[in-house]
Amino acid sequence: MSIKEGTKFQISQAIQSYFNSADSLTVISNNGITIQFMLPDGRGYGSMPVEHLDYLLKKSNLSLVPNKRSLLSNDHEEEQIG
């Protein structure tokens, strides 16, 4: 998965305590080795290796939040098919 700036992830309740009780995080930079992220509501920021983010995704501790643009484009494509 390509992790781009602005990508948002939902944090599972099981690990929210490790992220200042935040329910999501947003990627602010990715240099291929390290991901830097920001937590909502001024709860902070941090960084982690890309491998660790991949691990959290595989363990379902993080889940991708689809952006609104992709949801709109998917709805639009379905309308054109029918």
C-alpha positions in Angstrom: 0.0 0.0 0.0 1.3 3.4 -0.9 1.0 5.7 2.1 0.7 9.3 1.1 0.6 12.6 3.0 -2.9 13.3 4.2 -3.8 9.6 4.6 -6.0 9.1 7.7 -6.1 6.0 9.8 -8.6 5.0 12.5 -7.0 3.7 15.7 -8.6 0.7 17.4 -9.6 1.1 21.0 -7.1 -1.5 22.1 -4.1 0.7 21.3 -5.6 4.2 21.7 -3.8 4.6 25.0 -0.5 4.5 23.1 -1.7 7.5 21.0 -2.8 9.9 23.8 -6.4 8.4 23.6 -6.8 9.7 20.0 -9.2 7.9 17.7 -7.3 8.6 14.5 -4.0 9.7 13.0 -3.1 11.6 9.8 0.1 11.0 7.9 2.1 14.3 7.5 5.2 12.9 5.8 6.6 9.6 4.5 10.3 9.4 3.4 10.0 5.6 2.7 11.6 4.6 6.0 9.7 6.7 8.6 6.1 7.9 8.8 5.4 11.2 10.6 1.9 11.6 11.8 -0.4 14.1 13.6 -3.1 13.3 16.1 -6.4 15.3 16.1 -7.6 17.8 18.6 -4.1 18.9 19.5 -3.3 15.5 21.1 0.2 15.5 19.6 2.3 14.1 16.8 4.9 11.4 16.4 6.7 9.1 14.0 7.2 5.4 13.5 9.0 3.1 11.0 7.0 2.1 7.9 7.4 -1.5 9.0 5.6 -0.8 12.3 2.7 0.9 10.6 2.4 -2.1 8.3 2.4 -4.4 11.4 -0.4 -2.3 13.0 -2.4 -2.5 9.8 -2.0 -6.3 9.6 -3.0 -6.7 13.2 -6.1 -4.5 12.5 -5.0 -2.0 15.1 -5.2 0.7 12.4 -7.6 0.9 9.6 -7.6 3.1 6.5 -10.2 5.8 6.5 -11.2 6.4 2.9 -11.1 10.0 1.8 -14.3 11.7 0.6 -13.0 12.2 -2.9 -12.5 8.5 -3.5 -16.0 7.7 -2.2 -17.5 10.3 -4.5 -15.6 9.0 -7.6 -16.6 5.4 -6.8 -20.3 6.5 -6.6 -20.0 8.4 -9.8 -18.4 5.4 -11.7 -21.2 3.1 -10.5 -23.8 5.5 -11.9 -22.1 5.6 -15.3 -21.9 1.8 -15.5 -25.7 1.3 -15.1 
